[in-house]
Amino acid sequence: MTDGLSIIIPVLNEEDILEANTARLVTFLESLSRPFELILVSNGSRDRTDTLGRNLSHNPGPIRFFSLPEKGVGRAFVLAVKEARFDRIVSLDMDLSIDLDFIPRADRLLDQWDIVVGSKKMGAQKRSLVRKAGSAVFILTARFLLGLSFKDYSIAAKAYRTRVVLQNLDRIDAGTSYVLDILYYSLTQGGRA
């Protein structure tokens, strides 16, 4: 694998924000002076996401677009990891609701760790009390059942060494629990997160 960042974004019906947020993200990544690629994977989109994504990837540059006919964010993540060219992966949501400074911070942390997990608790995200309570119950349940020590991992800001994800790719759920799968298997195999 080549030294650099593979930014992975699973997308589902994102026609309203795809072009603007892709441009914003590419501009930010270019400012880092670090090799990168942006891998967008549509999973079951029924709007113009696929058409817009294909158009974005036809331009010269770092954007690659793939489309899957069925929904499944984990399925989209697996495809993107298989296509990744660089030794580090950063996974984000298309709404870019996280602070983009997560990317260079996570890149630096991957010098020491295998997995870096972002947290809503450290940012300025505004969420309803119901969403906060739902996240808290989910995280506590996962901590109890799987023995994971993380206080938050529901946000879509994660970074991984590509090799760590590749060795567990066949164990990743096609749905939303793929992050738990990666964390659990990587940590039980001695990974550092």
Secondary structure as UniProt FT lines:
FT   STRAND          2..11
FT   TURN            15..17
FT   HELIX           18..31
FT   TURN            32..33
FT   STRAND          36..43
FT   HELIX           49..58
FT   STRAND          63..68
FT   HELIX           73..83
FT   STRAND          86..91
FT   TURN            94..95
FT   TURN            100..101
FT   HELIX           102..109
FT   TURN            110..112
FT   STRAND          115..117
FT   HELIX           120..122
FT   HELIX           129..146
FT   STRAND          158..161
FT   HELIX           162..166
FT   TURN            167..168
FT   HELIX           169..171
FT   TURN            176..177
FT   HELIX           178..188
FT   TURN            189..190
//
